[in-house]
Amino acid sequence: MSQAIQILSRESSSLSEEAYSRIRSMIITLELLPGSLLSESELMAKLGFGRTPIREANEKLVEVYPRRGMFVSTVDVQNLSALSEIRAVLEIKAAELAAERSTLADHGVTTALIAEIKGIKGDVNMATLIELDQRIHHHIYQCTHNEFLAAALDNYYAHALRIWFLALDRVTGLAEAIIEHSALLEAISKSDSVAAGKAMRSHVEGFEASIRKSL
């Protein structure tokens, strides 16, 4: 492959990844409502991407019906239990592996996240808290140094987060739920896989209980 083709390939991949990230965020936060028809032209105008990156991104996010078009996948709160079951297994394993496999660079990020959590004071807006929660989970996934596990968990987390957004106006104790991560991250920073697994189990089970109470 020539250098020019390699550069074009990287640029195309980068655009697709950026389009995917932007559209994924819009779906998770319900800016693109579940069940709504996706308009390629509107997304192109809104995001500033061409048709190809948009289509490549959509393949991972939408339901396609012949002769009807592409629709944002629906959110079924009945899936909450099933999601919690699989996350209880994989998230706990991820926490344990993160404690065992974190590198010096990983520990630096973990320490920074712990400090950020400890800095939470007073009323913090939900968007800030949810963004922090996403960074914490994604950091833990990366600390496993298992790209297959990280990709699977990122997918399940996105589904859980969409359900969270559906119930967001009724969820209480969001700040407390984020602060809970401090114990989890502390265990990872100390390479204590047993404590990390227990802390993650408590978090996942608490998340389901909180959402179920709000629905």
Backbone as CSV, one residue per row, in Angstrom:
resi,resn,N_x,N_y,N_z,CA_x,CA_y,CA_z,C_x,C_y,C_z
1,MET,0.849,-1.198,0.000,0.000,0.000,0.000,0.883,1.247,0.000
2,SER,0.631,2.185,-0.918,1.436,3.387,-0.995,1.179,4.281,0.206
3,GLN,2.121,5.208,0.444,1.987,6.120,1.577,0.731,6.972,1.450
4,ALA,0.412,7.419,0.218,-0.773,8.260,0.010,-2.045,7.499,0.366
5,ILE,-2.109,6.220,-0.055,-3.293,5.412,0.247,-3.396,5.162,1.741
6,GLN,-2.255,4.937,2.399,-2.252,4.722,3.838,-2.788,5.945,4.576
7,ILE,-2.371,7.134,4.137,-2.827,8.376,4.757,-4.326,8.541,4.582
8,LEU,-4.814,8.283,3.341,-6.250,8.389,3.081,-7.030,7.392,3.918
9,SER,-6.481,6.192,4.064,-7.149,5.156,4.866,-7.250,5.593,6.314
10,ARG,-6.164,6.164,6.857,-6.170,6.629,8.251,-7.157,7.768,8.428
11,GLU,-7.197,8.685,7.456,-8.106,9.817,7.551,-9.548,9.351,7.519
12,SER,-9.862,8.378,6.626,-11.213,7.842,6.533,-11.605,7.168,7.840
13,SER,-10.672,6.371,8.411,-10.942,5.683,9.672,-11.173,6.683,10.788
14,SER,-10.353,7.751,10.800,-10.484,8.771,11.841,-11.819,9.488,11.753
15,LEU,-12.239,9.821,10.530,-13.528,10.490,10.340,-14.678,9.593,10.766
16,SER,-14.598,8.315,10.421,-15.650,7.378,10.795,-15.739,7.231,12.306
17,GLU,-14.574,7.163,12.964,-14.549,7.034,14.420,-15.127,8.278,15.083
18,GLU,-14.783,9.458,14.531,-15.307,10.697,15.103,-16.817,10.800,14.890
19,ALA,-17.266,10.416,13.686,-18.708,10.437,13.403,-19.423,9.473,14.334
20,TYR,-18.862,8.274,14.491,-19.441,7.269,15.379,-19.552,7.803,16.800
21,SER,-18.470,8.441,17.276,-18.453,8.969,18.641,-19.517,10.042,18.834
22,ARG,-19.647,10.936,17.855,-20.619,12.028,17.966,-22.053,11.498,17.941
23,ILE,-22.333,10.593,16.985,-23.690,10.056,16.864,-24.021,9.191,18.078
24,ARG,-23.051,8.415,18.536,-23.245,7.567,19.716,-23.638,8.415,20.919
25,SER,-22.951,9.537,21.097,-23.262,10.434,22.202,-24.671,10.997,22.077
26,MET,-25.066,11.349,20.853,-26.403,11.898,20.626,-27.488,10.863,20.917
27,ILE,-27.199,9.597,20.631,-28.164,8.530,20.897,-28.250,8.245,22.393
28,ILE,-27.096,8.151,23.054,-27.065,7.843,24.487,-27.781,8.916,25.298
29,THR,-27.570,10.182,24.948,-28.166,11.281,25.710,-29.594,11.594,25.282
30,LEU,-30.091,10.792,24.325,-31.461,10.923,23.821,-31.682,12.188,22.996
31,GLU,-30.584,12.826,22.554,-30.741,13.936,21.609,-31.353,13.390,20.318
32,LEU,-30.949,12.169,19.956,-31.620,11.418,18.894,-32.516,10.414,19.604
33,LEU,-33.803,10.621,19.531,-34.745,9.839,20.333,-34.865,8.396,19.860
34,PRO,-35.051,7.459,20.799,-35.251,6.061,20.431,-36.420,5.907,19.459
35,GLY,-36.208,5.148,18.402,-37.262,4.914,17.423,-37.381,5.980,16.360
36,SER,-36.606,7.056,16.469,-36.723,8.139,15.491,-35.998,7.793,14.196
37,LEU,-36.501,8.344,13.096,-35.902,8.125,11.785,-34.623,8.944,11.669
38,LEU,-33.560,8.294,11.200,-32.289,8.992,11.016,-32.220,9.553,9.602
39,SER,-31.939,10.828,9.507,-31.785,11.477,8.213,-30.301,11.719,7.963
40,GLU,-29.769,11.053,6.939,-28.358,11.241,6.614,-28.045,12.697,6.305
41,SER,-28.923,13.348,5.552,-28.663,14.735,5.154,-28.638,15.658,6.372
42,GLU,-29.547,15.423,7.333,-29.565,16.257,8.540,-28.325,16.021,9.390
43,LEU,-27.911,14.752,9.506,-26.702,14.449,10.276,-25.467,15.040,9.604
44,MET,-25.409,14.981,8.274,-24.278,15.550,7.544,-24.182,17.046,7.792
45,ALA,-25.342,17.719,7.768,-25.359,19.165,7.990,-25.014,19.506,9.441
46,LYS,-25.522,18.724,10.372,-25.338,19.004,11.800,-23.907,18.729,12.259
47,LEU,-23.344,17.598,11.766,-22.036,17.167,12.244,-20.884,17.593,11.338
48,GLY,-21.203,17.941,10.092,-20.149,18.371,9.181,-19.338,17.230,8.589
49,PHE,-19.913,16.017,8.561,-19.236,14.872,7.969,-19.884,14.530,6.634
50,GLY,-19.128,13.818,5.795,-19.673,13.357,4.535,-20.538,12.120,4.728
51,ARG,-21.113,11.645,3.627,-22.043,10.514,3.683,-21.357,9.222,4.139
52,THR,-20.117,8.953,3.680,-19.464,7.679,4.003,-19.203,7.519,5.499
53,PRO,-18.566,8.491,6.183,-18.366,8.331,7.630,-19.672,8.179,8.396
54,ILE,-20.707,8.903,7.976,-22.000,8.798,8.642,-22.545,7.378,8.506
55,ARG,-22.468,6.816,7.275,-23.005,5.466,7.059,-22.213,4.428,7.835
56,GLU,-20.885,4.579,7.873,-20.062,3.619,8.602,-20.359,3.677,10.092
57,ALA,-20.611,4.867,10.592,-20.931,5.015,12.006,-22.295,4.421,12.306
58,ASN,-23.243,4.663,11.426,-24.616,4.224,11.670,-24.755,2.709,11.747
59,GLU,-23.894,2.002,11.026,-24.008,0.545,11.006,-23.941,-0.043,12.423
60,LYS,-23.317,0.654,13.348,-23.157,0.146,14.701,-24.257,0.626,15.647
61,LEU,-25.093,1.527,15.165,-25.978,2.216,16.098,-27.465,2.145,15.778
62,VAL,-27.805,1.733,14.613,-29.205,1.852,14.210,-29.788,0.530,13.742
63,GLU,-31.108,0.540,13.618,-31.830,-0.583,13.042,-32.235,-0.182,11.632
64,VAL,-31.908,-1.026,10.662,-32.177,-0.713,9.259,-33.323,-1.589,8.764
65,TYR,-34.334,-0.945,8.193,-35.489,-1.657,7.651,-35.571,-1.387,6.148
66,PRO,-35.549,-2.442,5.337,-35.627,-2.249,3.874,-36.849,-1.410,3.478
67,ARG,-36.607,-0.450,2.622,-37.635,0.437,2.059,-38.248,1.394,3.081
68,ARG,-37.813,1.303,4.334,-38.324,2.237,5.349,-37.257,3.212,5.823
69,GLY,-36.018,2.745,5.880,-34.942,3.630,6.286,-34.224,3.160,7.544
70,MET,-33.416,4.072,8.117,-32.635,3.772,9.317,-33.263,4.478,10.517
71,PHE,-33.372,3.754,11.601,-33.982,4.288,12.808,-33.054,4.104,14.009
72,VAL,-33.092,5.055,14.914,-32.360,4.904,16.172,-32.949,3.702,16.900
73,SER,-32.080,2.827,17.386,-32.576,1.634,18.071,-33.395,2.031,19.295
74,THR,-34.414,1.237,19.577,-35.299,1.549,20.702,-34.633,1.203,22.026
75,VAL,-35.176,1.736,23.106,-34.696,1.440,24.453,-35.784,0.682,25.183
76,ASP,-35.487,-0.515,25.598,-36.448,-1.334,26.328,-35.962,-1.473,27.763
77,VAL,-36.660,-0.826,28.691,-36.231,-0.871,30.091,-36.313,-2.286,30.654
78,GLN,-37.052,-3.163,29.959,-37.116,-4.560,30.400,-35.754,-5.236,30.253
79,ASN,-34.862,-4.608,29.476,-33.525,-5.161,29.298,-32.610,-4.859,30.481
80,LEU,-33.084,-4.057,31.429,-32.235,-3.638,32.543,-31.679,-4.833,33.312
81,SER,-32.524,-5.802,33.623,-32.069,-6.965,34.381,-31.030,-7.765,33.599
82,ALA,-31.297,-7.955,32.300,-30.357,-8.699,31.465,-29.022,-7.978,31.371
83,LEU,-29.071,-6.649,31.227,-27.842,-5.861,31.179,-27.077,-5.965,32.494
84,SER,-27.805,-5.894,33.607,-27.162,-5.969,34.913,-26.510,-7.332,35.127
85,GLU,-27.153,-8.378,34.622,-26.589,-9.721,34.760,-25.240,-9.830,34.060
86,ILE,-25.189,-9.352,32.825,-23.940,-9.479,32.076,-22.894,-8.498,32.587
87,ARG,-23.329,-7.294,32.987,-22.373,-6.315,33.512,-21.816,-6.757,34.866
88,ALA,-22.648,-7.420,35.675,-22.183,-7.888,36.973,-21.030,-8.866,36.818
89,VAL,-21.051,-9.625,35.729,-19.958,-10.562,35.468,-18.755,-9.856,34.861
90,LEU,-18.987,-9.125,33.771,-17.876,-8.533,33.028,-17.254,-7.324,33.722
91,GLU,-18.084,-6.471,34.336,-17.535,-5.296,35.023,-16.678,-5.723,36.219
92,ILE,-17.141,-6.744,36.945,-16.362,-7.239,38.084,-15.030,-7.803,37.605
93,LYS,-15.084,-8.593,36.528,-13.836,-9.136,35.967,-12.917,-8.014,35.518
94,ALA,-13.485,-6.982,34.914,-12.676,-5.843,34.454,-12.005,-5.145,35.628
95,ALA,-12.744,-4.955,36.721,-12.178,-4.296,37.899,-11.023,-5.118,38.466
96,GLU,-11.212,-6.432,38.508,-10.153,-7.310,39.022,-8.920,-7.261,38.136
97,LEU,-9.129,-7.325,36.827,-8.001,-7.272,35.896,-7.308,-5.918,35.932
98,ALA,-8.099,-4.861,36.082,-7.521,-3.519,36.153,-6.581,-3.414,37.352
99,ALA,-6.991,-4.005,38.475,-6.151,-3.993,39.672,-4.865,-4.787,39.451
100,GLU,-4.970,-5.846,38.671,-3.817,-6.721,38.438,-2.879,-6.202,37.347
101,ARG,-3.437,-5.497,36.363,-2.665,-5.191,35.157,-2.321,-3.720,34.950
102,SER,-2.815,-2.840,35.795,-2.566,-1.407,35.593,-1.071,-1.103,35.518
103,THR,-0.717,-0.303,34.550,0.671,0.139,34.394,0.903,1.403,35.222
104,LEU,2.125,1.888,35.243,2.435,3.128,35.959,1.626,4.289,35.374
105,ALA,1.506,4.311,34.051,0.720,5.366,33.397,-0.747,5.253,33.794
106,ASP,-1.261,4.022,33.857,-2.647,3.809,34.280,-2.862,4.320,35.698
107,HIS,-1.912,4.015,36.575,-2.035,4.444,37.969,-2.067,5.972,38.085
108,GLY,-1.353,6.632,37.186,-1.366,8.089,37.197,-2.754,8.634,36.906
109,VAL,-3.438,8.036,35.920,-4.804,8.450,35.581,-5.755,8.104,36.719
110,THR,-5.573,6.926,37.321,-6.420,6.508,38.442,-6.319,7.499,39.590
111,THR,-5.100,7.903,39.913,-4.885,8.866,40.998,-5.559,10.199,40.693
112,ALA,-5.480,10.629,39.435,-6.107,11.892,39.036,-7.627,11.805,39.155
113,LEU,-8.203,10.665,38.801,-9.653,10.486,38.900,-10.106,10.473,40.360
114,ILE,-9.309,9.847,41.228,-9.639,9.839,42.658,-9.665,11.273,43.195
115,ALA,-8.675,12.056,42.802,-8.611,13.448,43.239,-9.804,14.242,42.712
116,GLU,-10.218,13.947,41.483,-11.363,14.637,40.890,-12.643,14.305,41.646
117,ILE,-12.791,13.045,42.034,-13.974,12.636,42.798,-13.992,13.334,44.158
118,LYS,-12.846,13.377,44.798,-12.768,14.010,46.124,-13.036,15.503,46.052
119,GLY,-12.888,16.064,44.850,-13.131,17.491,44.676,-14.589,17.834,44.440
120,ILE,-15.459,16.820,44.367,-16.891,17.062,44.155,-17.487,17.678,45.409
121,LYS,-18.015,18.852,45.279,-18.610,19.536,46.422,-19.863,20.287,45.972
122,GLY,-20.850,20.343,46.869,-22.066,21.092,46.581,-22.847,20.488,45.436
123,ASP,-23.631,21.320,44.782,-24.459,20.870,43.662,-23.643,20.874,42.372
124,VAL,-23.470,19.708,41.807,-22.762,19.573,40.539,-23.783,19.138,39.503
125,ASN,-23.765,19.776,38.333,-24.794,19.435,37.342,-24.630,18.005,36.843
126,MET,-25.741,17.420,36.429,-25.772,16.016,36.052,-24.868,15.700,34.874
127,ALA,-24.792,16.607,33.920,-23.958,16.367,32.740,-22.501,16.155,33.142
128,THR,-22.038,16.965,34.087,-20.656,16.846,34.564,-20.441,15.514,35.262
129,LEU,-21.405,15.110,36.092,-21.286,13.858,36.833,-21.310,12.648,35.897
130,ILE,-22.185,12.678,34.909,-22.285,11.552,33.981,-21.024,11.460,33.118
131,GLU,-20.499,12.613,32.721,-19.266,12.615,31.932,-18.124,12.019,32.747
132,LEU,-18.082,12.322,34.044,-17.048,11.759,34.920,-17.241,10.253,35.070
133,ASP,-18.480,9.829,35.226,-18.774,8.398,35.345,-18.300,7.652,34.105
134,GLN,-18.532,8.229,32.937,-18.093,7.597,31.695,-16.574,7.482,31.653
135,ARG,-15.883,8.532,32.057,-14.419,8.490,32.031,-13.876,7.447,33.000
136,ILE,-14.510,7.312,34.150,-14.066,6.315,35.137,-14.220,4.906,34.573
137,HIS,-15.401,4.608,34.059,-15.634,3.266,33.520,-14.719,2.963,32.341
138,HIS,-14.587,3.890,31.434,-13.748,3.644,30.268,-12.282,3.490,30.664
139,HIS,-11.860,4.217,31.693,-10.480,4.065,32.182,-10.270,2.655,32.732
140,ILE,-11.235,2.180,33.512,-11.123,0.824,34.068,-11.057,-0.214,32.949
141,TYR,-11.890,-0.026,31.927,-11.867,-0.968,30.803,-10.489,-0.983,30.139
142,GLN,-9.913,0.202,29.949,-8.603,0.277,29.314,-7.516,-0.348,30.183
143,CYS,-7.689,-0.260,31.491,-6.696,-0.815,32.413,-6.663,-2.341,32.382
144,THR,-7.672,-2.980,31.800,-7.654,-4.439,31.678,-6.642,-4.882,30.623
145,HIS,-6.325,-3.973,29.706,-5.432,-4.271,28.578,-5.921,-5.498,27.808
146,ASN,-7.247,-5.569,27.705,-7.911,-6.614,26.914,-8.914,-5.892,26.021
147,GLU,-8.551,-5.697,24.765,-9.372,-4.875,23.878,-10.745,-5.490,23.603
148,PHE,-10.842,-6.812,23.656,-12.128,-7.461,23.416,-13.079,-7.227,24.597
149,LEU,-12.553,-7.360,25.798,-13.349,-7.102,26.996,-13.748,-5.632,27.049
150,ALA,-12.803,-4.738,26.755,-13.087,-3.305,26.782,-14.181,-2.929,25.785
151,ALA,-14.120,-3.496,24.585,-15.119,-3.193,23.551,-16.497,-3.707,23.959
152,ALA,-16.543,-4.914,24.519,-17.826,-5.479,24.945,-18.434,-4.643,26.063
153,LEU,-17.618,-4.269,27.039,-18.121,-3.482,28.168,-18.557,-2.091,27.737
154,ASP,-17.830,-1.508,26.799,-18.205,-0.188,26.305,-19.595,-0.232,25.676
155,ASN,-19.895,-1.313,24.970,-21.200,-1.490,24.343,-22.299,-1.652,25.393
156,TYR,-22.084,-2.517,26.373,-23.096,-2.738,27.410,-23.298,-1.483,28.262
157,TYR,-22.210,-0.777,28.535,-22.305,0.459,29.316,-23.154,1.495,28.581
158,ALA,-22.989,1.573,27.258,-23.768,2.528,26.466,-25.261,2.230,26.572
159,HIS,-25.634,0.946,26.511,-27.046,0.566,26.632,-27.587,0.935,28.019
160,ALA,-26.786,0.665,29.051,-27.211,0.994,30.410,-27.357,2.504,30.574
161,LEU,-26.461,3.249,29.948,-26.493,4.702,30.064,-27.731,5.295,29.390
162,ARG,-28.178,4.693,28.303,-29.404,5.171,27.644,-30.604,5.002,28.574
163,ILE,-30.667,3.878,29.273,-31.752,3.669,30.234,-31.641,4.689,31.367
164,TRP,-30.410,4.974,31.778,-30.168,5.967,32.827,-30.724,7.322,32.397
165,PHE,-30.458,7.716,31.162,-30.944,9.007,30.678,-32.469,9.051,30.628
166,LEU,-33.096,7.914,30.327,-34.555,7.882,30.305,-35.140,8.195,31.676
167,ALA,-34.434,7.788,32.728,-34.943,7.965,34.091,-34.275,9.123,34.822
168,LEU,-33.468,9.899,34.091,-32.602,10.887,34.722,-33.344,11.914,35.579
169,ASP,-34.517,12.345,35.120,-35.240,13.371,35.874,-35.838,12.826,37.166
170,ARG,-35.790,11.505,37.356,-36.343,10.896,38.568,-35.279,10.232,39.436
171,VAL,-34.026,10.189,38.941,-32.951,9.542,39.689,-32.429,10.487,40.771
172,THR,-32.263,9.953,41.967,-31.691,10.740,43.069,-30.354,10.137,43.477
173,GLY,-29.554,10.926,44.173,-28.284,10.422,44.691,-27.238,10.163,43.631
174,LEU,-27.288,10.929,42.517,-26.329,10.714,41.438,-24.901,11.000,41.899
175,ALA,-24.728,12.098,42.627,-23.385,12.455,43.107,-22.825,11.358,44.001
176,GLU,-23.675,10.808,44.875,-23.231,9.747,45.778,-22.794,8.512,45.000
177,ALA,-23.521,8.217,43.911,-23.178,7.056,43.091,-21.804,7.233,42.444
178,ILE,-21.487,8.461,42.042,-20.179,8.727,41.441,-19.090,8.664,42.502
179,ILE,-19.374,9.224,43.680,-18.394,9.234,44.761,-18.038,7.816,45.198
180,GLU,-18.994,6.888,45.045,-18.739,5.481,45.361,-17.531,4.939,44.596
181,HIS,-17.272,5.489,43.434,-16.170,4.999,42.609,-14.814,5.211,43.274
182,SER,-14.761,6.085,44.261,-13.490,6.352,44.922,-12.923,5.078,45.540
183,ALA,-13.776,4.304,46.225,-13.317,3.057,46.845,-12.840,2.067,45.784
184,LEU,-13.548,2.014,44.669,-13.173,1.128,43.565,-11.809,1.507,43.001
185,LEU,-11.631,2.795,42.731,-10.365,3.258,42.167,-9.214,3.111,43.160
186,GLU,-9.503,3.312,44.440,-8.479,3.128,45.475,-8.007,1.675,45.477
187,ALA,-8.953,0.741,45.366,-8.588,-0.676,45.344,-7.728,-1.002,44.129
188,ILE,-8.090,-0.419,42.976,-7.303,-0.641,41.761,-5.902,-0.061,41.913
189,SER,-5.821,1.129,42.522,-4.514,1.772,42.701,-3.609,0.966,43.628
190,LYS,-4.219,0.187,44.527,-3.451,-0.650,45.465,-3.258,-2.075,44.942
191,SER,-3.703,-2.309,43.705,-3.601,-3.636,43.079,-4.334,-4.699,43.872
192,ASP,-5.419,-4.305,44.536,-6.226,-5.222,45.340,-7.414,-5.687,44.496
193,SER,-7.240,-6.793,43.803,-8.273,-7.253,42.870,-9.540,-7.712,43.591
194,VAL,-9.392,-8.276,44.784,-10.568,-8.737,45.530,-11.441,-7.552,45.932
195,ALA,-10.832,-6.528,46.495,-11.577,-5.329,46.908,-12.173,-4.613,45.706
196,ALA,-11.431,-4.592,44.596,-11.920,-3.929,43.381,-13.161,-4.649,42.856
197,GLY,-13.125,-5.979,42.857,-14.269,-6.749,42.396,-15.491,-6.531,43.264
198,LYS,-15.297,-6.501,44.578,-16.413,-6.285,45.501,-17.009,-4.896,45.327
199,ALA,-16.152,-3.891,45.157,-16.629,-2.516,44.978,-17.418,-2.379,43.685
200,MET,-16.968,-3.046,42.628,-17.678,-2.975,41.350,-19.019,-3.699,41.434
201,ARG,-19.075,-4.836,42.107,-20.339,-5.538,42.264,-21.354,-4.646,42.976
202,SER,-20.918,-4.003,44.032,-21.803,-3.119,44.789,-22.320,-1.985,43.912
203,HIS,-21.451,-1.449,43.070,-21.834,-0.338,42.195,-22.855,-0.772,41.157
204,VAL,-22.613,-1.898,40.489,-23.519,-2.368,39.440,-24.887,-2.706,40.027
205,GLU,-24.893,-3.395,41.166,-26.164,-3.745,41.801,-26.899,-2.504,42.291
206,GLY,-26.154,-1.544,42.799,-26.763,-0.294,43.256,-27.348,0.500,42.109
207,PHE,-26.660,0.475,40.958,-27.149,1.167,39.768,-28.501,0.606,39.348
208,GLU,-28.600,-0.729,39.280,-29.855,-1.335,38.859,-30.975,-0.993,39.838
209,ALA,-30.689,-1.071,41.132,-31.708,-0.791,42.145,-32.195,0.652,42.047
210,SER,-31.258,1.577,41.821,-31.600,2.991,41.731,-32.476,3.281,40.514
211,ILE,-32.092,2.710,39.354,-32.863,2.933,38.130,-34.230,2.286,38.240
212,ARG,-34.286,1.055,38.766,-35.554,0.348,38.881,-36.521,1.118,39.771
213,LYS,-36.019,1.733,40.815,-36.854,2.511,41.731,-37.392,3.766,41.047
214,SER,-36.671,4.236,40.037,-37.042,5.494,39.381,-37.960,5.285,38.184
215,LEU,-38.084,4.053,37.704,-38.882,3.808,36.495,-40.361,3.627,36.822
